[in-house]
Amino acid sequence: MKSATMPALRVQPELRQAAEEILRPGETLSAFVEEAVRRNVALRRSQQEFIARGLASRDQARRTGVYFPADEVLQELDDMLAAAKLKAGQ
């Protein structure tokens, strides 16, 4: 696949300088910006999927009439977090 260009990005000189100051050895400003765009695309896709799952769950609960008390759900999440911490050695 051919590569494509992104629109020119106008920023304050201070922001450009700050970005240039944190570049890793051998890293270009273009590579830094590309990575930032990739991460934000992934984040937004993840957010959209999370919202879609939540809406689907809501719709299923409305269809079936099966709901779970918030305190039970929160307790299960706490248990999952505690298990993950144990596994990570925290």
Steps between C-alpha positions, in 0.01 A plus 500: 500500500625845418555739785293814528572837651321664788391862485756755608481561871539852630599529864645758731881514484513400868314175431728412211805572716362290785437210262849527352655504847349165594583311181693180556837454333445448128129581523360759264224746571298334223536160664398649835187657350414178314525300823279752679238475226512118507457492879207740489331304220536182709371678812197641325418164341523341843270766643248449221504123552455547876198723443355257246535211747334706771208594276461139387499387863238761583284387210534134601401583857194686375405207273550228761416693815817358661691763693785473749525710817781755487650381829538147362664626183736726695591214733579276203719775351680542833560125512636503143732789584627328814568180305686693230712674763582166663600356167720805427664464843378829642 
